[in-house]
Amino acid sequence: MLTEYYDQQARAAQRILGNQGSLMLNLIESLKHVRTYAWIVAGLAILGSFACFYLSMDAYDGRDG
C-alpha cells in the first residue's frame, strides 16, 4: 500500500512540476536515510575546516599593513 501511495505521489509531482518534480521527490526520499545526513555533515565539516584554514593563512601571510 505504501508503494502504491509513493507511485501516485511520484506521478503527481511529475505531472505538476515535470522532471524537476521527480528529482525533488527523489531528493526528499533520500534525505530520510541516515547515511545521507552523515555525508552532508561530513561535507559541511570539510568545507568549514578548509574555510577556517584559508582565513587563518590569509590573516598570517607575513605582510604588514
Backbone as CSV, one residue per row, in Angstrom:
resi,resn,N_x,N_y,N_z,CA_x,CA_y,CA_z,C_x,C_y,C_z
1,MET,0.820,-1.186,0.000,0.000,0.000,0.000,0.871,1.261,0.000
2,LEU,1.990,1.209,0.714,2.894,2.355,0.757,3.518,2.596,-0.615
3,THR,3.845,1.521,-1.337,4.421,1.672,-2.670,3.418,2.294,-3.629
4,GLU,2.171,1.914,-3.481,1.126,2.476,-4.330,0.977,3.980,-4.078
5,TYR,1.040,4.378,-2.811,0.962,5.797,-2.470,2.160,6.548,-3.044
6,TYR,3.348,5.962,-2.932,4.551,6.611,-3.448,4.476,6.769,-4.966
7,ASP,3.959,5.757,-5.659,3.818,5.853,-7.112,2.843,6.956,-7.499
8,GLN,1.733,7.069,-6.784,0.778,8.139,-7.057,1.401,9.503,-6.793
9,GLN,2.177,9.596,-5.716,2.834,10.856,-5.369,3.869,11.220,-6.438
10,ALA,4.606,10.239,-6.921,5.612,10.492,-7.959,4.958,10.940,-9.254
11,ARG,3.852,10.314,-9.630,3.147,10.726,-10.852,2.590,12.135,-10.719
12,ALA,2.053,12.461,-9.551,1.501,13.801,-9.342,2.607,14.853,-9.388
13,ALA,3.753,14.552,-8.783,4.865,15.503,-8.788,5.377,15.719,-10.202
14,GLN,5.456,14.645,-10.982,5.933,14.798,-12.349,4.905,15.524,-13.212
15,ARG,3.634,15.306,-12.958,2.592,15.985,-13.737,2.597,17.484,-13.450
16,ILE,2.781,17.847,-12.188,2.714,19.259,-11.805,4.011,20.000,-12.130
17,LEU,5.147,19.402,-11.767,6.421,20.106,-11.890,7.346,19.553,-12.968
18,GLY,6.940,18.520,-13.671,7.781,17.936,-14.711,8.894,17.095,-14.113
19,ASN,10.009,17.023,-14.820,11.142,16.221,-14.367,11.756,16.772,-13.079
20,GLN,11.661,18.071,-12.876,12.176,18.667,-11.650,11.407,18.172,-10.441
21,GLY,10.128,17.937,-10.596,9.318,17.407,-9.510,9.759,16.021,-9.115
22,SER,10.071,15.188,-10.101,10.576,13.844,-9.813,11.924,13.907,-9.114
23,LEU,12.781,14.808,-9.573,14.094,14.963,-8.965,13.983,15.427,-7.514
24,MET,13.091,16.393,-7.261,12.898,16.873,-5.885,12.330,15.777,-4.996
25,LEU,11.410,14.984,-5.523,10.825,13.894,-4.752,11.878,12.848,-4.405
26,ASN,12.756,12.519,-5.358,13.842,11.572,-5.081,14.811,12.128,-4.050
27,LEU,15.095,13.417,-4.121,15.992,14.038,-3.150,15.392,14.004,-1.754
28,ILE,14.109,14.300,-1.655,13.439,14.277,-0.351,13.413,12.865,0.212
29,GLU,13.186,11.875,-0.638,13.185,10.483,-0.185,14.571,10.060,0.285
30,SER,15.619,10.531,-0.375,16.971,10.145,0.033,17.370,10.803,1.346
31,LEU,16.750,11.928,1.689,17.073,12.583,2.953,16.499,11.839,4.158
32,LYS,15.666,10.834,3.911,15.119,10.053,5.002,16.101,8.997,5.501
33,HIS,17.226,8.828,4.817,18.229,7.838,5.212,19.305,8.496,6.068
34,VAL,19.767,7.781,7.081,20.771,8.315,8.000,22.096,8.537,7.277
35,ARG,22.411,7.685,6.333,23.685,7.805,5.617,23.766,9.130,4.861
36,THR,22.644,9.607,4.345,22.630,10.881,3.625,22.974,12.030,4.560
37,TYR,22.391,12.010,5.766,22.717,13.049,6.742,24.192,12.992,7.125
38,ALA,24.742,11.799,7.252,26.152,11.658,7.608,27.046,12.279,6.535
39,TRP,26.718,12.046,5.269,27.511,12.621,4.188,27.384,14.140,4.137
40,ILE,26.206,14.656,4.415,26.010,16.106,4.425,26.820,16.746,5.541
41,VAL,26.769,16.157,6.744,27.521,16.697,7.877,29.018,16.610,7.613
42,ALA,29.487,15.507,7.063,30.917,15.360,6.766,31.353,16.385,5.716
43,GLY,30.542,16.588,4.700,30.882,17.564,3.668,30.937,18.981,4.210
44,LEU,29.973,19.333,5.053,29.987,20.677,5.646,31.171,20.856,6.585
45,ALA,31.537,19.799,7.315,32.697,19.884,8.209,33.987,20.089,7.414
46,ILE,34.120,19.389,6.304,35.312,19.549,5.464,35.368,20.950,4.866
47,LEU,34.245,21.424,4.354,34.216,22.786,3.799,34.521,23.831,4.869
48,GLY,33.978,23.644,6.058,34.243,24.575,7.163,35.702,24.576,7.573
49,SER,36.314,23.405,7.623,37.721,23.345,8.016,38.614,24.003,6.962
50,PHE,38.304,23.792,5.679,39.089,24.467,4.637,38.904,25.975,4.688
51,ALA,37.696,26.431,4.974,37.455,27.864,5.076,38.237,28.459,6.238
52,CYS,38.232,27.788,7.385,38.995,28.281,8.538,40.489,28.288,8.234
53,PHE,40.990,27.253,7.587,42.397,27.190,7.233,42.768,28.319,6.283
54,TYR,41.922,28.566,5.280,42.193,29.630,4.321,42.185,30.996,4.997
55,LEU,41.219,31.233,5.870,41.147,32.526,6.550,42.323,32.731,7.497
56,SER,42.773,31.667,8.139,43.915,31.815,9.043,45.197,32.043,8.255
57,MET,45.346,31.412,7.115,46.532,31.636,6.293,46.520,33.047,5.714
58,ASP,45.381,33.560,5.385,45.261,34.905,4.852,45.589,35.932,5.921
59,ALA,45.247,35.661,7.179,45.488,36.603,8.264,46.967,36.654,8.641
60,TYR,47.703,35.554,8.466,49.108,35.487,8.877,50.003,35.250,7.669
61,ASP,49.862,36.061,6.640,50.660,35.857,5.439,51.997,36.576,5.485
62,GLY,52.276,37.300,6.545,53.580,37.935,6.701,53.652,39.367,6.178
63,ARG,52.595,39.872,5.654,52.601,41.246,5.158,52.200,42.193,6.272
64,ASP,52.850,43.330,6.335,52.469,44.365,7.306,51.579,45.382,6.599
65,GLY,50.577,45.804,7.333,49.814,46.867,6.746,48.400,46.592,6.669
